[in-house]
């Protein structure tokens, strides 16, 4: 019997938030994404493994994980 399993990673953009970059000092807004990882069985997502919010600097590409509370405080309208 052949069992095909793996991981599925998806990103959903949530907009821009007002946050400066701690690495390059870029003062502008950063994009906020919701990244989810799920266990898949026969290419069907069956079990959520990880869910987190990340910001990405448009200048240097640095990503940073933030909490939902912090995202709401910084002006994100929808944090899923
Ligand atoms: Zn940066």
PDB file of the backbone (N, CA, C, O) and the ligand in Angstrom, with CONECT records:
HET     ZN  A 101       1
ATOM      1  N   UNK A   1       0.848  -1.188   0.000  1.00  0.00           N
ATOM      2  CA  UNK A   1       0.000   0.000   0.000  1.00  0.00           C
ATOM      3  C   UNK A   1       0.885   1.240   0.000  1.00  0.00           C
ATOM      4  O   UNK A   1       1.834   1.348   0.777  1.00  0.00           O
ATOM      5  N   UNK A   2       0.561   2.154  -0.869  1.00  0.00           N
ATOM      6  CA  UNK A   2       1.338   3.384  -1.009  1.00  0.00           C
ATOM      7  C   UNK A   2       0.599   4.533  -0.312  1.00  0.00           C
ATOM      8  O   UNK A   2      -0.568   4.807  -0.592  1.00  0.00           O
ATOM      9  N   UNK A   3       1.312   5.191   0.598  1.00  0.00           N
ATOM     10  CA  UNK A   3       0.745   6.337   1.303  1.00  0.00           C
ATOM     11  C   UNK A   3       1.579   7.563   0.940  1.00  0.00           C
ATOM     12  O   UNK A   3       2.796   7.578   1.126  1.00  0.00           O
ATOM     13  N   UNK A   4       0.918   8.574   0.428  1.00  0.00           N
ATOM     14  CA  UNK A   4       1.601   9.822   0.064  1.00  0.00           C
ATOM     15  C   UNK A   4       1.239  10.880   1.085  1.00  0.00           C
ATOM     16  O   UNK A   4       0.069  11.225   1.252  1.00  0.00           O
ATOM     17  N   UNK A   5       2.259  11.395   1.771  1.00  0.00           N
ATOM     18  CA  UNK A   5       2.008  12.439   2.754  1.00  0.00           C
ATOM     19  C   UNK A   5       3.072  13.521   2.614  1.00  0.00           C
ATOM     20  O   UNK A   5       4.101  13.316   1.970  1.00  0.00           O
ATOM     21  N   UNK A   6       2.811  14.681   3.230  1.00  0.00           N
ATOM     22  CA  UNK A   6       3.762  15.782   3.150  1.00  0.00           C
ATOM     23  C   UNK A   6       3.259  17.004   3.880  1.00  0.00           C
ATOM     24  O   UNK A   6       2.354  16.923   4.710  1.00  0.00           O
ATOM     25  N   UNK A   7       3.864  18.152   3.557  1.00  0.00           N
ATOM     26  CA  UNK A   7       3.494  19.422   4.171  1.00  0.00           C
ATOM     27  C   UNK A   7       3.057  20.399   3.093  1.00  0.00           C
ATOM     28  O   UNK A   7       3.606  20.411   1.991  1.00  0.00           O
ATOM     29  N   UNK A   8       2.075  21.209   3.417  1.00  0.00           N
ATOM     30  CA  UNK A   8       1.608  22.260   2.527  1.00  0.00           C
ATOM     31  C   UNK A   8       1.795  23.595   3.229  1.00  0.00           C
ATOM     32  O   UNK A   8       1.347  23.777   4.360  1.00  0.00           O
ATOM     33  N   UNK A   9       2.459  24.531   2.556  1.00  0.00           N
ATOM     34  CA  UNK A   9       2.665  25.861   3.130  1.00  0.00           C
ATOM     35  C   UNK A   9       1.964  26.875   2.235  1.00  0.00           C
ATOM     36  O   UNK A   9       2.154  26.893   1.018  1.00  0.00           O
ATOM     37  N   UNK A  10       1.155  27.715   2.862  1.00  0.00           N
ATOM     38  CA  UNK A  10       0.436  28.744   2.103  1.00  0.00           C
ATOM     39  C   UNK A  10       0.597  30.086   2.800  1.00  0.00           C
ATOM     40  O   UNK A  10       0.665  30.177   4.025  1.00  0.00           O
ATOM     41  N   UNK A  11       0.654  31.135   1.965  1.00  0.00           N
ATOM     42  CA  UNK A  11       0.720  32.499   2.472  1.00  0.00           C
ATOM     43  C   UNK A  11      -0.476  33.276   1.964  1.00  0.00           C
ATOM     44  O   UNK A  11      -0.868  33.159   0.803  1.00  0.00           O
ATOM     45  N   UNK A  12      -1.052  34.075   2.857  1.00  0.00           N
ATOM     46  CA  UNK A  12      -2.160  34.933   2.454  1.00  0.00           C
ATOM     47  C   UNK A  12      -1.811  36.365   2.834  1.00  0.00           C
ATOM     48  O   UNK A  12      -1.610  36.645   4.016  1.00  0.00           O
ATOM     49  N   UNK A  13      -1.731  37.282   1.868  1.00  0.00           N
ATOM     50  CA  UNK A  13      -1.406  38.675   2.199  1.00  0.00           C
ATOM     51  C   UNK A  13      -2.564  39.334   2.939  1.00  0.00           C
ATOM     52  O   UNK A  13      -3.727  39.154   2.579  1.00  0.00           O
ATOM     53  N   UNK A  14      -2.233  40.097   3.978  1.00  0.00           N
ATOM     54  CA  UNK A  14      -3.247  40.767   4.786  1.00  0.00           C
ATOM     55  C   UNK A  14      -3.183  42.280   4.676  1.00  0.00           C
ATOM     56  O   UNK A  14      -3.983  42.980   5.296  1.00  0.00           O
ATOM     57  N   UNK A  15      -2.236  42.797   3.890  1.00  0.00           N
ATOM     58  CA  UNK A  15      -2.145  44.247   3.721  1.00  0.00           C
ATOM     59  C   UNK A  15      -0.841  44.802   4.235  1.00  0.00           C
ATOM     60  O   UNK A  15       0.152  44.088   4.376  1.00  0.00           O
ATOM     61  N   UNK A  16      -0.864  46.087   4.512  1.00  0.00           N
ATOM     62  CA  UNK A  16       0.335  46.783   4.973  1.00  0.00           C
ATOM     63  C   UNK A  16       0.135  47.264   6.405  1.00  0.00           C
ATOM     64  O   UNK A  16      -0.973  47.624   6.804  1.00  0.00           O
ATOM     65  N   UNK A  17       1.223  47.263   7.169  1.00  0.00           N
ATOM     66  CA  UNK A  17       1.160  47.809   8.521  1.00  0.00           C
ATOM     67  C   UNK A  17       2.287  48.821   8.690  1.00  0.00           C
ATOM     68  O   UNK A  17       3.323  48.745   8.029  1.00  0.00           O
ATOM     69  N   UNK A  18       2.059  49.753   9.576  1.00  0.00           N
ATOM     70  CA  UNK A  18       3.036  50.807   9.824  1.00  0.00           C
ATOM     71  C   UNK A  18       4.078  50.299  10.811  1.00  0.00           C
ATOM     72  O   UNK A  18       3.868  50.304  12.024  1.00  0.00           O
ATOM     73  N   UNK A  19       5.207  49.861  10.261  1.00  0.00           N
ATOM     74  CA  UNK A  19       6.272  49.317  11.105  1.00  0.00           C
ATOM     75  C   UNK A  19       7.601  49.556  10.402  1.00  0.00           C
ATOM     76  O   UNK A  19       7.737  49.279   9.210  1.00  0.00           O
ATOM     77  N   UNK A  20       8.575  50.067  11.137  1.00  0.00           N
ATOM     78  CA  UNK A  20       9.903  50.275  10.582  1.00  0.00           C
ATOM     79  C   UNK A  20      10.718  48.994  10.653  1.00  0.00           C
ATOM     80  O   UNK A  20      10.459  48.129  11.489  1.00  0.00           O
ATOM     81  N   UNK A  21      11.704  48.875   9.771  1.00  0.00           N
ATOM     82  CA  UNK A  21      12.556  47.681   9.743  1.00  0.00           C
ATOM     83  C   UNK A  21      13.682  47.833  10.763  1.00  0.00           C
ATOM     84  O   UNK A  21      14.340  48.871  10.822  1.00  0.00           O
ATOM     85  N   UNK A  22      13.896  46.793  11.561  1.00  0.00           N
ATOM     86  CA  UNK A  22      14.948  46.829  12.571  1.00  0.00           C
ATOM     87  C   UNK A  22      16.315  46.500  11.978  1.00  0.00           C
ATOM     88  O   UNK A  22      17.336  46.734  12.625  1.00  0.00           O
ATOM     89  N   UNK A  23      16.353  45.964  10.764  1.00  0.00           N
ATOM     90  CA  UNK A  23      17.621  45.547  10.159  1.00  0.00           C
ATOM     91  C   UNK A  23      18.207  46.669   9.299  1.00  0.00           C
ATOM     92  O   UNK A  23      19.352  47.073   9.504  1.00  0.00           O
ATOM     93  N   UNK A  24      17.419  47.181   8.325  1.00  0.00           N
ATOM     94  CA  UNK A  24      17.951  48.188   7.405  1.00  0.00           C
ATOM     95  C   UNK A  24      17.486  49.599   7.749  1.00  0.00           C
ATOM     96  O   UNK A  24      18.007  50.568   7.198  1.00  0.00           O
ATOM     97  N   UNK A  25      16.517  49.729   8.651  1.00  0.00           N
ATOM     98  CA  UNK A  25      16.061  51.046   9.057  1.00  0.00           C
ATOM     99  C   UNK A  25      15.049  51.674   8.128  1.00  0.00           C
ATOM    100  O   UNK A  25      14.758  52.864   8.253  1.00  0.00           O
ATOM    101  N   UNK A  26      14.505  50.909   7.198  1.00  0.00           N
ATOM    102  CA  UNK A  26      13.500  51.420   6.267  1.00  0.00           C
ATOM    103  C   UNK A  26      12.263  51.862   7.058  1.00  0.00           C
ATOM    104  O   UNK A  26      11.684  51.057   7.787  1.00  0.00           O
ATOM    105  N   UNK A  27      11.849  53.132   6.925  1.00  0.00           N
ATOM    106  CA  UNK A  27      10.753  53.626   7.767  1.00  0.00           C
ATOM    107  C   UNK A  27       9.356  53.312   7.238  1.00  0.00           C
ATOM    108  O   UNK A  27       8.373  53.457   7.964  1.00  0.00           O
ATOM    109  N   UNK A  28       9.263  52.889   6.000  1.00  0.00           N
ATOM    110  CA  UNK A  28       7.954  52.727   5.361  1.00  0.00           C
ATOM    111  C   UNK A  28       7.166  51.544   5.866  1.00  0.00           C
ATOM    112  O   UNK A  28       7.633  50.803   6.731  1.00  0.00           O
ATOM    113  N   UNK A  29       5.959  51.358   5.326  1.00  0.00           N
ATOM    114  CA  UNK A  29       5.113  50.247   5.759  1.00  0.00           C
ATOM    115  C   UNK A  29       5.679  48.910   5.286  1.00  0.00           C
ATOM    116  O   UNK A  29       6.384  48.829   4.281  1.00  0.00           O
ATOM    117  N   UNK A  30       5.347  47.871   6.040  1.00  0.00           N
ATOM    118  CA  UNK A  30       5.766  46.511   5.696  1.00  0.00           C
ATOM    119  C   UNK A  30       4.533  45.675   5.388  1.00  0.00           C
ATOM    120  O   UNK A  30       3.445  45.919   5.910  1.00  0.00           O
ATOM    121  N   UNK A  31       4.731  44.689   4.532  1.00  0.00           N
ATOM    122  CA  UNK A  31       3.606  43.814   4.197  1.00  0.00           C
ATOM    123  C   UNK A  31       3.426  42.776   5.303  1.00  0.00           C
ATOM    124  O   UNK A  31       4.388  42.277   5.886  1.00  0.00           O
ATOM    125  N   UNK A  32       2.153  42.472   5.566  1.00  0.00           N
ATOM    126  CA  UNK A  32       1.802  41.493   6.593  1.00  0.00           C
ATOM    127  C   UNK A  32       1.209  40.269   5.900  1.00  0.00           C
ATOM    128  O   UNK A  32       0.294  40.401   5.088  1.00  0.00           O
ATOM    129  N   UNK A  33       1.718  39.092   6.212  1.00  0.00           N
ATOM    130  CA  UNK A  33       1.206  37.861   5.608  1.00  0.00           C
ATOM    131  C   UNK A  33       0.858  36.863   6.709  1.00  0.00           C
ATOM    132  O   UNK A  33       1.482  36.842   7.770  1.00  0.00           O
ATOM    133  N   UNK A  34      -0.152  36.036   6.434  1.00  0.00           N
ATOM    134  CA  UNK A  34      -0.536  34.945   7.318  1.00  0.00           C
ATOM    135  C   UNK A  34      -0.007  33.669   6.696  1.00  0.00           C
ATOM    136  O   UNK A  34      -0.446  33.274   5.616  1.00  0.00           O
ATOM    137  N   UNK A  35       0.936  33.020   7.371  1.00  0.00           N
ATOM    138  CA  UNK A  35       1.571  31.811   6.830  1.00  0.00           C
ATOM    139  C   UNK A  35       1.082  30.602   7.608  1.00  0.00           C
ATOM    140  O   UNK A  35       1.152  30.567   8.836  1.00  0.00           O
ATOM    141  N   UNK A  36       0.581  29.602   6.871  1.00  0.00           N
ATOM    142  CA  UNK A  36       0.062  28.389   7.505  1.00  0.00           C
ATOM    143  C   UNK A  36       0.772  27.162   6.949  1.00  0.00           C
ATOM    144  O   UNK A  36       1.068  27.085   5.757  1.00  0.00           O
ATOM    145  N   UNK A  37       1.036  26.221   7.817  1.00  0.00           N
ATOM    146  CA  UNK A  37       1.618  24.941   7.432  1.00  0.00           C
ATOM    147  C   UNK A  37       0.656  23.847   7.852  1.00  0.00           C
ATOM    148  O   UNK A  37       0.185  23.823   8.990  1.00  0.00           O
ATOM    149  N   UNK A  38       0.362  22.930   6.916  1.00  0.00           N
ATOM    150  CA  UNK A  38      -0.578  21.840   7.195  1.00  0.00           C
ATOM    151  C   UNK A  38       0.022  20.509   6.764  1.00  0.00           C
ATOM    152  O   UNK A  38       0.789  20.436   5.804  1.00  0.00           O
ATOM    153  N   UNK A  39      -0.340  19.470   7.484  1.00  0.00           N
ATOM    154  CA  UNK A  39       0.014  18.110   7.110  1.00  0.00           C
ATOM    155  C   UNK A  39      -0.959  17.654   6.030  1.00  0.00           C
ATOM    156  O   UNK A  39      -2.170  17.827   6.167  1.00  0.00           O
ATOM    157  N   UNK A  40      -0.428  17.071   4.951  1.00  0.00           N
ATOM    158  CA  UNK A  40      -1.298  16.621   3.861  1.00  0.00           C
ATOM    159  C   UNK A  40      -1.202  15.111   3.707  1.00  0.00           C
ATOM    160  O   UNK A  40      -0.145  14.512   3.905  1.00  0.00           O
ATOM    161  N   UNK A  41      -2.310  14.526   3.356  1.00  0.00           N
ATOM    162  CA  UNK A  41      -2.391  13.096   3.075  1.00  0.00           C
ATOM    163  C   UNK A  41      -3.023  12.951   1.696  1.00  0.00           C
ATOM    164  O   UNK A  41      -4.165  13.357   1.482  1.00  0.00           O
ATOM    165  N   UNK A  42      -2.281  12.375   0.770  1.00  0.00           N
ATOM    166  CA  UNK A  42      -2.698  12.282  -0.635  1.00  0.00           C
ATOM    167  C   UNK A  42      -3.023  13.672  -1.188  1.00  0.00           C
ATOM    168  O   UNK A  42      -4.014  13.860  -1.895  1.00  0.00           O
ATOM    169  N   UNK A  43      -2.167  14.640  -0.850  1.00  0.00           N
ATOM    170  CA  UNK A  43      -2.242  16.030  -1.315  1.00  0.00           C
ATOM    171  C   UNK A  43      -3.467  16.791  -0.793  1.00  0.00           C
ATOM    172  O   UNK A  43      -3.779  17.872  -1.292  1.00  0.00           O
ATOM    173  N   UNK A  44      -4.152  16.241   0.194  1.00  0.00           N
ATOM    174  CA  UNK A  44      -5.296  16.916   0.805  1.00  0.00           C
ATOM    175  C   UNK A  44      -4.884  17.380   2.201  1.00  0.00           C
ATOM    176  O   UNK A  44      -4.473  16.556   3.017  1.00  0.00           O
ATOM    177  N   UNK A  45      -4.984  18.695   2.501  1.00  0.00           N
ATOM    178  CA  UNK A  45      -4.633  19.168   3.838  1.00  0.00           C
ATOM    179  C   UNK A  45      -5.596  18.596   4.885  1.00  0.00           C
ATOM    180  O   UNK A  45      -6.811  18.766   4.782  1.00  0.00           O
ATOM    181  N   UNK A  46      -5.041  17.920   5.887  1.00  0.00           N
ATOM    182  CA  UNK A  46      -5.899  17.279   6.877  1.00  0.00           C
ATOM    183  C   UNK A  46      -5.661  17.794   8.298  1.00  0.00           C
ATOM    184  O   UNK A  46      -6.548  17.698   9.146  1.00  0.00           O
ATOM    185  N   UNK A  47      -4.471  18.339   8.563  1.00  0.00           N
ATOM    186  CA  UNK A  47      -4.162  18.719   9.940  1.00  0.00           C
ATOM    187  C   UNK A  47      -3.352  20.010   9.959  1.00  0.00           C
ATOM    188  O   UNK A  47      -2.255  20.050   9.403  1.00  0.00           O
ATOM    189  N   UNK A  48      -3.867  21.067  10.587  1.00  0.00           N
ATOM    190  CA  UNK A  48      -3.068  22.295  10.702  1.00  0.00           C
ATOM    191  C   UNK A  48      -1.937  22.101  11.700  1.00  0.00           C
ATOM    192  O   UNK A  48      -2.150  21.616  12.811  1.00  0.00           O
ATOM    193  N   UNK A  49      -0.725  22.489  11.289  1.00  0.00           N
ATOM    194  CA  UNK A  49       0.432  22.316  12.157  1.00  0.00           C
ATOM    195  C   UNK A  49       0.925  23.635  12.729  1.00  0.00           C
ATOM    196  O   UNK A  49       1.293  23.701  13.902  1.00  0.00           O
ATOM    197  N   UNK A  50       0.937  24.686  11.915  1.00  0.00           N
ATOM    198  CA  UNK A  50       1.521  25.942  12.365  1.00  0.00           C
ATOM    199  C   UNK A  50       0.810  27.093  11.677  1.00  0.00           C
ATOM    200  O   UNK A  50       0.489  27.016  10.492  1.00  0.00           O
ATOM    201  N   UNK A  51       0.568  28.155  12.421  1.00  0.00           N
ATOM    202  CA  UNK A  51      -0.049  29.355  11.883  1.00  0.00           C
ATOM    203  C   UNK A  51       0.620  30.549  12.535  1.00  0.00           C
ATOM    204  O   UNK A  51       0.711  30.639  13.759  1.00  0.00           O
ATOM    205  N   UNK A  52       1.091  31.474  11.690  1.00  0.00           N
ATOM    206  CA  UNK A  52       1.757  32.642  12.263  1.00  0.00           C
ATOM    207  C   UNK A  52       1.621  33.842  11.333  1.00  0.00           C
ATOM    208  O   UNK A  52       1.367  33.711  10.136  1.00  0.00           O
ATOM    209  N   UNK A  53       1.801  35.005  11.929  1.00  0.00           N
ATOM    210  CA  UNK A  53       1.780  36.262  11.188  1.00  0.00           C
ATOM    211  C   UNK A  53       3.217  36.741  11.027  1.00  0.00           C
ATOM    212  O   UNK A  53       4.006  36.714  11.971  1.00  0.00           O
ATOM    213  N   UNK A  54       3.544  37.181   9.807  1.00  0.00           N
ATOM    214  CA  UNK A  54       4.894  37.662   9.548  1.00  0.00           C
ATOM    215  C   UNK A  54       4.844  38.993   8.819  1.00  0.00           C
ATOM    216  O   UNK A  54       3.950  39.245   8.011  1.00  0.00           O
ATOM    217  N   UNK A  55       5.806  39.829   9.116  1.00  0.00           N
ATOM    218  CA  UNK A  55       5.979  41.071   8.363  1.00  0.00           C
ATOM    219  C   UNK A  55       7.190  40.891   7.465  1.00  0.00           C
ATOM    220  O   UNK A  55       8.124  40.164   7.803  1.00  0.00           O
ATOM    221  N   UNK A  56       7.169  41.564   6.307  1.00  0.00           N
ATOM    222  CA  UNK A  56       8.286  41.468   5.362  1.00  0.00           C
ATOM    223  C   UNK A  56       8.668  42.870   4.918  1.00  0.00           C
ATOM    224  O   UNK A  56       7.838  43.635   4.426  1.00  0.00           O
ATOM    225  N   UNK A  57       9.932  43.185   5.100  1.00  0.00           N
ATOM    226  CA  UNK A  57      10.439  44.500   4.701  1.00  0.00           C
ATOM    227  C   UNK A  57      10.552  44.566   3.181  1.00  0.00           C
ATOM    228  O   UNK A  57      11.152  43.671   2.585  1.00  0.00           O
ATOM    229  N   UNK A  58       9.990  45.610   2.519  1.00  0.00           N
ATOM    230  CA  UNK A  58      10.093  45.712   1.060  1.00  0.00           C
ATOM    231  C   UNK A  58      11.495  46.081   0.589  1.00  0.00           C
ATOM    232  O   UNK A  58      11.824  45.875  -0.579  1.00  0.00           O
ATOM    233  N   UNK A  59      12.325  46.621   1.476  1.00  0.00           N
ATOM    234  CA  UNK A  59      13.670  47.060   1.100  1.00  0.00           C
ATOM    235  C   UNK A  59      14.685  45.920   1.140  1.00  0.00           C
ATOM    236  O   UNK A  59      15.408  45.701   0.168  1.00  0.00           O
ATOM    237  N   UNK A  60      14.743  45.188   2.266  1.00  0.00           N
ATOM    238  CA  UNK A  60      15.778  44.160   2.419  1.00  0.00           C
ATOM    239  C   UNK A  60      15.200  42.743   2.459  1.00  0.00           C
ATOM    240  O   UNK A  60      15.964  41.779   2.389  1.00  0.00           O
ATOM    241  N   UNK A  61      13.891  42.587   2.569  1.00  0.00           N
ATOM    242  CA  UNK A  61      13.284  41.261   2.550  1.00  0.00           C
ATOM    243  C   UNK A  61      13.299  40.524   3.866  1.00  0.00           C
ATOM    244  O   UNK A  61      12.923  39.353   3.916  1.00  0.00           O
ATOM    245  N   UNK A  62      13.719  41.171   4.927  1.00  0.00           N
ATOM    246  CA  UNK A  62      13.753  40.521   6.231  1.00  0.00           C
ATOM    247  C   UNK A  62      12.336  40.227   6.713  1.00  0.00           C
ATOM    248  O   UNK A  62      11.457  41.084   6.631  1.00  0.00           O
ATOM    249  N   UNK A  63      12.115  39.002   7.220  1.00  0.00           N
ATOM    250  CA  UNK A  63      10.811  38.654   7.781  1.00  0.00           C
ATOM    251  C   UNK A  63      10.916  38.586   9.292  1.00  0.00           C
ATOM    252  O   UNK A  63      11.957  38.246   9.855  1.00  0.00           O
ATOM    253  N   UNK A  64       9.795  38.924   9.935  1.00  0.00           N
ATOM    254  CA  UNK A  64       9.751  38.916  11.393  1.00  0.00           C
ATOM    255  C   UNK A  64       8.381  38.403  11.820  1.00  0.00           C
ATOM    256  O   UNK A  64       7.360  38.853  11.301  1.00  0.00           O
ATOM    257  N   UNK A  65       8.354  37.478  12.748  1.00  0.00           N
ATOM    258  CA  UNK A  65       7.099  36.945  13.259  1.00  0.00           C
ATOM    259  C   UNK A  65       6.561  37.889  14.328  1.00  0.00           C
ATOM    260  O   UNK A  65       7.295  38.309  15.223  1.00  0.00           O
ATOM    261  N   UNK A  66       5.265  38.223  14.230  1.00  0.00           N
ATOM    262  CA  UNK A  66       4.636  39.085  15.217  1.00  0.00           C
ATOM    263  C   UNK A  66       3.375  38.400  15.745  1.00  0.00           C
ATOM    264  O   UNK A  66       2.848  37.482  15.116  1.00  0.00           O
ATOM    265  N   UNK A  67       2.905  38.849  16.887  1.00  0.00           N
ATOM    266  CA  UNK A  67       1.698  38.280  17.484  1.00  0.00           C
ATOM    267  C   UNK A  67       0.466  38.961  16.891  1.00  0.00           C
ATOM    268  O   UNK A  67       0.563  40.026  16.281  1.00  0.00           O
ATOM    269  N   UNK A  68      -0.695  38.326  17.080  1.00  0.00           N
ATOM    270  CA  UNK A  68      -1.949  38.915  16.582  1.00  0.00           C
ATOM    271  C   UNK A  68      -2.252  40.241  17.284  1.00  0.00           C
ATOM    272  O   UNK A  68      -2.743  41.182  16.662  1.00  0.00           O
ATOM    273  N   UNK A  69      -1.960  40.304  18.558  1.00  0.00           N
ATOM    274  CA  UNK A  69      -2.187  41.529  19.311  1.00  0.00           C
ATOM    275  C   UNK A  69      -1.327  42.662  18.767  1.00  0.00           C
ATOM    276  O   UNK A  69      -1.795  43.791  18.615  1.00  0.00           O
ATOM    277  N   UNK A  70      -0.072  42.355  18.478  1.00  0.00           N
ATOM    278  CA  UNK A  70       0.829  43.364  17.931  1.00  0.00           C
ATOM    279  C   UNK A  70       0.365  43.812  16.537  1.00  0.00           C
ATOM    280  O   UNK A  70       0.450  44.997  16.212  1.00  0.00           O
ATOM    281  N   UNK A  71      -0.125  42.872  15.712  1.00  0.00           N
ATOM    282  CA  UNK A  71      -0.605  43.214  14.373  1.00  0.00           C
ATOM    283  C   UNK A  71      -1.815  44.134  14.463  1.00  0.00           C
ATOM    284  O   UNK A  71      -1.920  45.095  13.701  1.00  0.00           O
ATOM    285  N   UNK A  72      -2.730  43.849  15.390  1.00  0.00           N
ATOM    286  CA  UNK A  72      -3.907  44.708  15.556  1.00  0.00           C
ATOM    287  C   UNK A  72      -3.505  46.099  16.015  1.00  0.00           C
ATOM    288  O   UNK A  72      -4.051  47.099  15.550  1.00  0.00           O
ATOM    289  N   UNK A  73      -2.545  46.155  16.932  1.00  0.00           N
ATOM    290  CA  UNK A  73      -2.079  47.430  17.448  1.00  0.00           C
ATOM    291  C   UNK A  73      -1.420  48.279  16.357  1.00  0.00           C
ATOM    292  O   UNK A  73      -1.510  49.507  16.380  1.00  0.00           O
ATOM    293  N   UNK A  74      -0.750  47.609  15.389  1.00  0.00           N
ATOM    294  CA  UNK A  74      -0.054  48.328  14.332  1.00  0.00           C
ATOM    295  C   UNK A  74      -0.943  48.686  13.163  1.00  0.00           C
ATOM    296  O   UNK A  74      -0.480  49.317  12.213  1.00  0.00           O
ATOM    297  N   UNK A  75      -2.205  48.301  13.203  1.00  0.00           N
ATOM    298  CA  UNK A  75      -3.138  48.767  12.186  1.00  0.00           C
ATOM    299  C   UNK A  75      -3.582  47.723  11.183  1.00  0.00           C
ATOM    300  O   UNK A  75      -4.175  48.085  10.167  1.00  0.00           O
ATOM    301  N   UNK A  76      -3.325  46.449  11.418  1.00  0.00           N
ATOM    302  CA  UNK A  76      -3.810  45.424  10.501  1.00  0.00           C
ATOM    303  C   UNK A  76      -5.325  45.310  10.672  1.00  0.00           C
ATOM    304  O   UNK A  76      -5.818  45.200  11.795  1.00  0.00           O
ATOM    305  N   UNK A  77      -6.060  45.335   9.561  1.00  0.00           N
ATOM    306  CA  UNK A  77      -7.510  45.299   9.649  1.00  0.00           C
ATOM    307  C   UNK A  77      -8.038  43.892   9.860  1.00  0.00           C
ATOM    308  O   UNK A  77      -9.020  43.721  10.582  1.00  0.00           O
ATOM    309  N   UNK A  78      -7.431  42.881   9.263  1.00  0.00           N
ATOM    310  CA  UNK A  78      -7.907  41.504   9.375  1.00  0.00           C
ATOM    311  C   UNK A  78      -6.719  40.594   9.638  1.00  0.00           C
ATOM    312  O   UNK A  78      -5.780  40.575   8.842  1.00  0.00           O
ATOM    313  N   UNK A  79      -6.733  39.837  10.733  1.00  0.00           N
ATOM    314  CA  UNK A  79      -5.625  38.948  11.055  1.00  0.00           C
ATOM    315  C   UNK A  79      -6.045  37.495  11.058  1.00  0.00           C
ATOM    316  O   UNK A  79      -5.337  36.655  11.612  1.00  0.00           O
ATOM    317  N   UNK A  80      -7.178  37.175  10.453  1.00  0.00           N
ATOM    318  CA  UNK A  80      -7.658  35.786  10.307  1.00  0.00           C
ATOM    319  C   UNK A  80      -7.535  35.029  11.590  1.00  0.00           C
ATOM    320  O   UNK A  80      -7.890  33.852  11.649  1.00  0.00           O
TER     321      UNK A  80
HETATM  322 ZN    ZN A 101      14.650  46.089   5.966  1.00  0.00          ZN
END
